[in-house]
Structures are given as C-alpha cells and as structure tokens.
Amino acid sequence: MKSNLSRFRGYFEQTARLMVGVPDYDTYLEHMRTRHPDQPAMTYPEFLDNRLEARYGAGKAGCC
C-alpha cells in the first residue's frame, strides 16, 4: 500500500511540475543513462537553460 501511494505521489508531483512548465530533471537523467550512456548529461542549471530556450527561444519574436 505504501509503495502505491509513493508511486502515485511521484506521478502527481511530476504532472504538477509539467503543468506549470518545470521540466523533470530526474526523467532527463534516466533518459540519458539508458539511451545515451556515452554522452555526458547536462547539469541542472544547463538543463533549465536548455529547456527555457527550447520553450521560449531567446530573440525570437512572435510566430513569424
């Protein structure tokens, strides 16, 4: 029972972070570890800068 609650809490927290635009660094690290073990993972500050750039794009104006 406790493990089910812990797992649910983890999913809830991840969903809440994604809903407000905070990317999940732990998921990124797991992805890098399993899919790209030969490449170094970004640090947390690098990861946040990368995600903000991807989402908002510095210097891009509007849709055109």
C-alpha positions as CSV (number, residue, x, y, z in Angstrom):
1,M,0.0,0.0,0.0
2,K,2.7,2.4,0.9
3,S,4.6,1.8,-2.3
4,N,1.5,2.5,-4.3
5,L,1.0,5.8,-2.5
6,S,4.6,6.7,-3.0
7,R,4.4,5.9,-6.7
8,F,1.2,8.0,-7.1
9,R,2.8,10.9,-5.2
10,G,5.7,10.8,-7.7
11,Y,3.4,10.8,-10.7
12,F,1.4,13.6,-9.2
13,E,4.4,15.7,-8.4
14,Q,5.8,15.2,-11.9
15,T,2.5,16.1,-13.5
16,A,2.2,19.2,-11.4
17,R,5.7,20.4,-12.3
18,L,5.0,19.8,-16.0
19,M,1.7,21.7,-15.8
20,V,3.4,24.8,-14.6
21,G,6.3,24.5,-17.0
22,V,9.1,23.0,-14.8
23,P,10.8,20.2,-16.7
24,D,11.6,17.0,-14.9
25,Y,15.4,16.7,-14.5
26,D,15.2,13.2,-13.0
27,T,13.4,11.9,-16.1
28,Y,16.1,13.5,-18.3
29,L,18.9,11.9,-16.3
30,E,17.2,8.5,-16.6
31,H,16.8,9.0,-20.3
32,M,20.5,9.9,-20.7
33,R,21.6,7.0,-18.6
34,T,19.5,4.5,-20.6
35,R,19.5,5.9,-24.1
36,H,22.8,7.9,-24.3
37,P,25.2,6.3,-21.8
38,D,28.2,7.5,-23.9
39,Q,27.2,11.2,-23.6
40,P,27.6,13.4,-20.5
41,A,24.3,14.7,-19.0
42,M,23.8,18.4,-18.6
43,T,24.0,19.9,-15.1
44,Y,20.7,21.1,-13.6
45,P,21.4,24.8,-14.4
46,E,22.4,23.8,-18.0
47,F,19.2,21.7,-18.3
48,L,16.9,24.5,-17.1
49,D,18.6,27.0,-19.5
50,N,18.2,24.5,-22.4
51,R,14.5,23.9,-21.6
52,L,13.8,27.6,-21.3
53,E,15.5,28.3,-24.6
54,A,13.5,25.4,-26.2
55,R,10.3,26.7,-24.8
56,Y,10.6,30.5,-25.3
57,G,13.5,30.9,-27.7
58,A,15.7,33.9,-26.9
59,G,15.5,36.6,-29.5
60,K,12.5,35.1,-31.4
61,A,9.6,37.4,-31.9
62,G,6.1,36.1,-32.3
63,C,5.2,33.3,-34.6
64,C,6.8,34.5,-37.8
